[in-house]
Amino acid sequence: SWVGEAKIHSSYEYIYEGFLQLTTRYSSGTENGDQGGLLIYIYNKDANTTFANWGEYLDSKKLSNYSRDQCPNKLLAFYTTHKHDKSGLPYRIRHMPVLLRFEPEDKSARSRMK
């Protein structure tokens, strides 16, 4: 089975709490539950930098048997794998941003927003 968790980006610590929910509460880490997903809702500008910083933050956690790999054909997504605490088996997570910022700068959009 594939289990997911979603968090609105407010801080990397807050997203990490979602990571912990996914890996320690919702998933079993067994052969039929060895992967999941983490959606990160991003409202701020430059989602690429925000998402890259999330990857670096996660790297700093020094998880057991941890690795991070770019998601093929998706520049704003990556996979992590680490040893699952319950099962001791590898657990794979796809980290995916959802870009929610809406701030058009063209003239017609500015006039409608008044």
C-alpha positions as CSV (number, residue, x, y, z in Angstrom):
1,S,0.0,0.0,0.0
2,W,1.0,3.6,-0.6
3,V,0.3,6.1,2.2
4,G,0.6,9.9,2.0
5,E,0.8,12.9,4.2
6,A,0.5,16.6,3.3
7,K,1.7,19.7,5.0
8,I,1.5,23.4,4.2
9,H,5.0,24.9,4.2
10,S,5.4,27.2,7.1
11,S,8.8,25.9,8.3
12,Y,11.0,22.9,7.6
13,E,10.4,21.7,11.2
14,Y,6.7,21.6,10.5
15,I,7.2,19.6,7.3
16,Y,9.4,17.2,9.2
17,E,6.6,16.6,11.7
18,G,4.6,15.4,8.7
19,F,7.5,13.2,7.6
20,L,7.5,11.7,11.1
21,Q,3.7,11.2,11.0
22,L,4.1,9.3,7.7
23,T,7.0,7.2,8.8
24,T,6.1,6.5,12.5
25,R,2.4,6.7,12.7
26,Y,0.7,5.8,9.3
27,S,3.1,3.3,7.7
28,S,4.1,-0.2,8.7
29,G,7.3,-0.4,6.6
30,T,6.5,-4.0,5.6
31,E,6.9,-5.4,2.1
32,N,3.3,-4.4,1.3
33,G,3.7,-1.0,2.9
34,D,7.2,0.1,2.0
35,Q,6.5,3.4,0.3
36,G,4.6,6.6,0.6
37,G,4.4,10.2,-0.4
38,L,4.8,13.6,1.2
39,L,2.9,16.6,-0.4
40,I,4.2,20.0,0.5
41,Y,1.9,22.9,-0.3
42,I,4.0,26.0,-1.1
43,Y,2.6,29.5,-1.3
44,N,5.8,31.5,-1.4
45,K,7.8,32.6,-4.4
46,D,10.7,30.4,-5.7
47,A,9.3,27.0,-4.9
48,N,12.5,25.5,-6.4
49,T,14.6,27.0,-3.6
50,T,12.1,26.2,-0.9
51,F,11.9,22.6,-2.1
52,A,15.8,22.3,-2.4
53,N,16.1,23.6,1.2
54,W,13.6,20.9,2.3
55,G,15.9,18.2,0.8
56,E,18.9,19.7,2.5
57,Y,17.1,19.9,5.8
58,L,16.1,16.2,5.5
59,D,19.7,15.3,4.6
60,S,20.8,16.9,7.9
61,K,18.7,14.5,10.0
62,K,21.1,11.6,9.4
63,L,18.5,9.0,9.1
64,S,19.6,5.3,9.1
65,N,20.5,4.0,5.6
66,Y,19.3,7.3,4.1
67,S,19.6,8.3,0.5
68,R,18.0,11.0,-1.7
69,D,17.5,10.7,-5.5
70,Q,16.0,13.0,-8.0
71,C,12.6,11.9,-9.4
72,P,13.0,11.1,-13.1
73,N,11.4,13.7,-15.4
74,K,10.2,15.8,-12.4
75,L,12.6,18.7,-11.4
76,L,10.5,19.5,-8.4
77,A,10.2,16.1,-6.8
78,F,12.6,13.7,-5.2
79,Y,12.7,10.3,-3.5
80,T,14.2,9.4,-0.2
81,T,14.8,6.0,1.3
82,H,15.7,5.2,4.8
83,K,15.4,2.3,7.3
84,H,11.9,2.1,8.7
85,D,11.9,2.1,12.5
86,K,9.1,-0.5,12.8
87,S,10.1,-3.1,10.2
88,G,13.8,-2.3,9.8
89,L,13.3,-2.5,6.0
90,P,13.9,0.2,3.4
91,Y,11.1,2.8,3.2
92,R,10.8,5.0,0.1
93,I,9.1,8.3,0.1
94,R,8.3,10.5,-2.9
95,H,8.4,14.2,-1.9
96,M,6.2,16.4,-4.1
97,P,5.5,20.2,-4.0
98,V,2.1,21.6,-4.8
99,L,2.5,25.2,-5.9
100,L,-0.4,27.3,-4.7
101,R,0.9,30.9,-5.2
102,F,-1.4,33.1,-7.3
103,E,-0.1,36.5,-8.0
104,P,-0.4,37.5,-11.6
105,E,1.4,40.6,-12.7
106,D,-0.2,41.4,-16.0
107,K,-2.3,44.6,-16.4
108,S,-5.7,42.9,-16.8
109,A,-5.1,40.7,-13.7
110,R,-4.1,43.7,-11.6
111,S,-7.2,45.6,-12.5
112,R,-9.5,42.6,-11.6
113,M,-7.8,42.2,-8.2
114,K,-8.8,45.8,-7.1
